[in-house]
Amino acid sequence: MTLNIGLVGTGWFSKVHADLLAGMEDVSLKAVCGSSKLKGEEMARPYGAEGYGEITEMLDSHKLDAVYVCVPPQSHGAIERALIRRDIPFFIEKPLGSSTAIPASLLEDIKQHQLLTSVGYHFRYQENIQRLKQTLAGDKVGMITGEWMGGMPGVAWWRNQEQSGGQFTEQTTHIVDLVRYLAGEVTEVYGMFGNRIMHEKHEGVTVADVGTVSLKLASGIIASISNTCVLPGEVNKAGISFYNDNGMLDWNPERLLEVRSGDSKEYKNSGNPYAVESEAFLYAVRTGDRSRILSDYEDGYKTLKVTCAAYESAQSGLPVKL
């Protein structure tokens, strides 16, 4: 049975998903919806799909088995509501929004419809993260540190706090999500953000360009996550480290390093987690078996709550209890 898929969004990341879908057996990308009909048609053309500028027009014109939603944080709401109304399963890229208000109401509707969803926290599907999860199962973790250090993306919406939610919500969300996935739920958040450089270099920058956030977990683990977007071009560093009396586990997107007393092992990353997450979602669409999906909308919302709490804490200067 061939699955007919729709795609909402025409940015770089939409193309990543479209290319993967185009290479899958028994999957057909039928329609693409952009912010204008012209953008939708331009994106759709290479895949032999049809382009649209309105989500309802796309859904009325095709019987779609699932839809991929890859839009900026400020564009969420109407798209998901249209899909929920029609009971169409959807895969959605992180973050679920620039704040929690719209996602909170969408989550209620999703639960009522028991709708199949998956969120693009692709690192969860990486072999090294699965290896790390198994290793940590036998460890009592003391402390976690994480970081997402890079440059500022060139799109205007990303630089606007109202639209993107800031770096911690838009990018560093991946590290926050891994803390939750590997070590459990967060109960308290204390954030400090600052504007050091980028607001002097570019017009319209309202996001912080440096920040550090302390997290208290239900288990008692303390975590600290820092980020910056002041770095030039290709200079970047992202990862997460776990410390305890057995040693250190240090992960980044390229490799996992396990350092025990007198011994260290390195595991290079292999495979494509974007492909694995898509296969898990489409398998669920086909069979109804959701067990391979590692983050659904409800889970993704929990990560969003932590990142938004960090911003709220930085504004007030006080810790936020979740």
Secondary structure, 3 states (H helix, E strand, C coil): CCEEEEEECCCHHHHHHHHHHHCCCCEEEEEEECCCHHHHHHHHHHHCCEEECCHHHHHHHCCCCEEEECCCHHHCCHHHHHHHHCCCCEEECCCCCCCCHHHHHHHHHHHHHCCCEEECCHHHHCHHHHHHHHHHHCCCCCEEEEEEECCCCCCHHHHCHHHHCCHHHHCCHHHHHHHHHHHCCEEEEEEEEECCCHHHHCCCCCCCCEEEEEEEECCCCEEEEEEECCCCCCCCEEEEEEEECCEEEEEECCEEEEEECCEEEEEECCCCHHHHHHHHHHHHHHHCCCCCCCCCHHHHHHHHHHHHHHHHHHHHCCCEEC
